[in-house]
Amino acid sequence: MAPPKVYKNFINGEWVVSASGRTFENLNPANRNELIGLFQKSSSQDVDQAIAAAQQAYISWKNTPPPKRGEILYRAARLLAERKEGFAELMTREMGKVLEETRGDVQEAIDMTFYMAGEGRRLFGQTTTSELPNKFCMTVRSPIGVCALITPWNFPMAIPSWKIMPALICGNTLVIKPATDTPLSTYNLVQVLEEAGVPRGVVNLVTGAGGEVGNQLMTHGDVRVVSFTGSTEVGRKVSEACAARFKHCCLEMGGKNVIMVLEDANLDLAVDGAVWGGFGTTGQRCTASSRVVVHKHVYREFVDRFVARARALKVGNGLDPTVQMGPLINEAQRKTVEAYVEVGKNEGAKLLCGGERLRDGEYDRGWFYAPTIFGDCDPKMRIAQEEIFGPVVSVIPCDGLDQAIEIGNGVVYGLSSSLYTRNINNAFKAMREMETGIFYVNAPTIGAETHLPFGGTKQTGNGHREAATAALDFYSEWKSVYVDYSDKLQRAQIDT
Ligand code: NAD
């Protein structure tokens, strides 16, 4: 048998092994006998080198005209498009989600890269008036410095691209640390950027554990910006570390998203949405529709149809085009799901389908779990409050829009929500009242597009947004420029 491929860190334009001399395994969650490769178990020494490289490259990159930076991103986007199918297959092998979805993940990276490449010729500021004569005022965006990017495993190419591309187009340099479960897709993205001509030191990749690599990244004195996507628990630590050092910090964290189904909804559409929103990516999306609040008049019918559809989902290896739902990412995640299913049963929720590991044949080789629905949930139950991050949906009855909104908003998270209705008044009322960063009408809670801001309120985020031009606001600072051509001292607020 051929030895496993060893993947290296990318530091200062070179592919290098870690100073630790150690590696970790990247396994296929649909078949744990399949070793995808060995990745560097990096140490703080590697992180220091990567940050030093990014720091050194910064001045030259920040002074590279943004349209030139954009040309490199355009090349990267075209390379990603050419390699989409291969990258999607590798992503399914390391992450488990079905091929159709990994194609979508790569496509999101392509979209984001093209979008941010175009920003190279915009990065608009404002020109404005002055309260004094013969004086001109404008705002320009300035890059900030070295960015540390820490990413999760569920969107292993899309999420890194949401961070890397705006950081680069704004003129920053960076070090990225992907999740240990899915380093290959980020590796592939970085390799594409190298081929597209990103100068040495501008993009650095260091793989390894969150505690060691992530911690060193967010505490290092030369890192000015930290962008983190992951759990609220780790996000709190990142926030505290950044606050103590006055670093710019963007946090994208957990969710407990809700689909609300009113009695006038198109039920076929609502069931389609609940299946896709609840079980797409095996429920491992920050925007997963893990709660469905349904009007009592259509509750029974909705639940019957939803359960029938969940039972019929084909679960298996995501490389099989007939499979609709892949495995969980790892055994720890499956144990979390199992623990929550026990919690749900003990809380008195009604287990309507699933609620067990899938066994036998190929299922024994991977982290498979059956699509699971709890009915008659109380909104205060833990399964209706806490993020499970697996194929478990809690269905909650309600008696109308106001109660649906109250239940929908009654969690600590605020990422995404949706309403199924044919009544425009209800749609607009919910749009106004839902305390989430993203809201859908007649669609599930997943499906963000790269040219709209992405992020959440409350314990999902800290007020920043990713994607769209909102990302530029995070990766640049405004500089206000006053040009006085009066040839005399003019004092604002005094010489009026
Ligand atoms: P996680 O918090 O365990 O890990 C995220 C990243 O942080 C990984 O790279 C990890 O290695 C690193 N990390 C772990 N401990 C660290 C530490 N002490 N210091 C610094 N870095 C550390 O999250 P996960 O399990 O990879 O991802 C699942 C979570 O991500 C879910 O809660 C999900 O909702 C969230 N998520 C949020 C969004 C969003 O945009 N809101 C998107 C995707 C995922």
Residues whose N, C-alpha, C, O or C-beta is under 5 A from the ligand:
A	BS01	NAD	I150 T151 P152 W153 K177 P178 A179 T180 G208 A209 G210 G211 G214 N215 T229 G230 S231 T232 V234 E252 M253 G254 G255 C286 T460
